[in-house]
Amino acid sequence: MGLNPSSATFGPRGSGGGGVMAELTALESLIEMGFPRGRAEKALALTGNQGIEAAMDWLMEHEDDPDVDEPLATPLGHILGREPTPTEQGGPERPGSVVGESKPILTEEERQEQTKRMLELVAQKQREREEREEREALERERQRRRQGQELSAARQRLQEDEMRRAAEERRREKAEELAARQRVREKIERDKAERAKKYGGHGGSQPCPPTTEPGPVPSSPSKEPPTKREYDQCRIQVRLPDGSSLTQTFRAREQLAAVRLYVELHRGEELGGGQDPVQLLSGFPRRAFSEADMERPLQELGLVPSAVLIVAKKCPG
């Protein structure tokens, strides 16, 4: 409405003038403290004219609102807690009404004292708000640090669990590998012991007559390559009596007994199911390998880099 409350009185003289005076004094005090008029009127209206402290609390809490300076649609008289006068409603003034007649005028000293008290109150509210915000910021920071520590501890526990599982898996694999090697060694030792017991001179038992084992045929010098190449591995194909075949790669330095053990572990039931020993023969040149040959490396027997062997049952002693 643009009315100056310091120079006008709204309402009749007599009763009711004290409330209007107090409201106008609160509005003037807020304006003198530096608050815009529209914002001060809005604060008084929205706090139900509970006093300057309530209005200041509202102003301090809503000072950052984007719509804090938007005016209310309520008439000025309603903002100040009273009904509009006939003059504000556009009607003619009643005869005898005098403007500013019932409004007591404050002295300059009283006005300064009131302004001082209001500024101290504003400063106190501001300090309380800053202290509250500081406490809230400290609490948020403590929560953030606590959550960060909990997250870091959880991540560390997860890494430790993964490392422990990986170590256990490596130990298990190593133990299984050692156990497999031990089983192979034990199998070879048992096989050697059985062959030694069966063919080692008990009762004069001997293997098949040597007539079935032709001597090694020396290779022709003309067929050897000009340069000798060293091979680390040997590919052995073993033909079984039932027509099937086994193929496996061995190291060139492994003994022929490893090939025989592989055949005995993987041969079919028609050869005795792994009970009877087998005889290894070479196809070309024709040769039957003896027990002494079983201890010789494949490279020394001329089976490198590849060879085809034939499996036959050993003749009983």
C-alpha positions, 0 to 999 in steps of 0.5 A: 500500500506504500503507507508510512506507519510513522505518520499515520494512524489506522483505526479510531482513537481510544481502545485498540490503539495500543496494539496498532502502535505495537505492530507499527513499532515492530514494523518500523524497528525491522525497517530501521534494522535494515530489512526491506519493508515488504520482507518485514511486513511478510515476516510479521504477517506469516508469524501471526504478529507474535512480536519482533523476535518471531518475525526476526526468526522467520527472516533469519530462517528464510533469508535465502529463499528465492521467493522471500521478497515476493509480496503477499496478496493479503491487504496491508491491514490484514498484515498488521493484524487489523481490518482495513480502514474505510480510507484504505478500502477506497471509501470517504474519510469519516468527519473528525478523523485526524491523521496521526492523532493516536500514535505516540511519537518516540524520542530520538533516544528511545528510537536509538535504544530500541534499534540497539536492542533489536540489533543485539537481538539480530546479532544473537540470533545470527550467532546462534544460527552460525553455532548451530550450522557449525555443529551440524557441519562438524557432525556431518564431517564426523559421519563422513569420516566414520563412513569412510573408515568403515568402507576402508575397513570393509575393503581391507577385509575383502582383500584379505579374504581374497588373498587368503582364499588364493593362498589356500587354493595354491596350497591345495593345488600344490598338494594335489600335484605332489600327491599325483607325482607320488602316486606315479612314483609308487606305481613305477616302483610297484611295477618294477618290483613285480617284474623283478619278482616275476622275471628276476630268477625265481625258479629259472623263469625267463622272458620270451626267447630272444629269438623273437627279439631281433637285434637293432638294425644300424641305420644307414649312414647315408640316411642320416641328416647332415646336421643332428638336431636335438629334440626335447619332446617325443610323440609316441603313438601306441597301437593296441591289439584291438586296433585302437591307438594311444598317442602321448607326448613324452620328454626325450629324456624319459625312460621307456618304462614311462611309456609302458606305464602309460599304456598299462594305465590306459589300455582296455580290458582285453589286455587284462585290465592292467594286470598282465605286463605288456611287450612293446615292439617297434614296427620298423625296424622290427624290434622287441624292447627288453627289460634293460631297454625300459631303463633307457631314455627314449632319445637313446632308443631312437624314438625321438622325435616321433615313433610308433610302437606296438603292444603285445602280451608278454609270454609267461615265464 
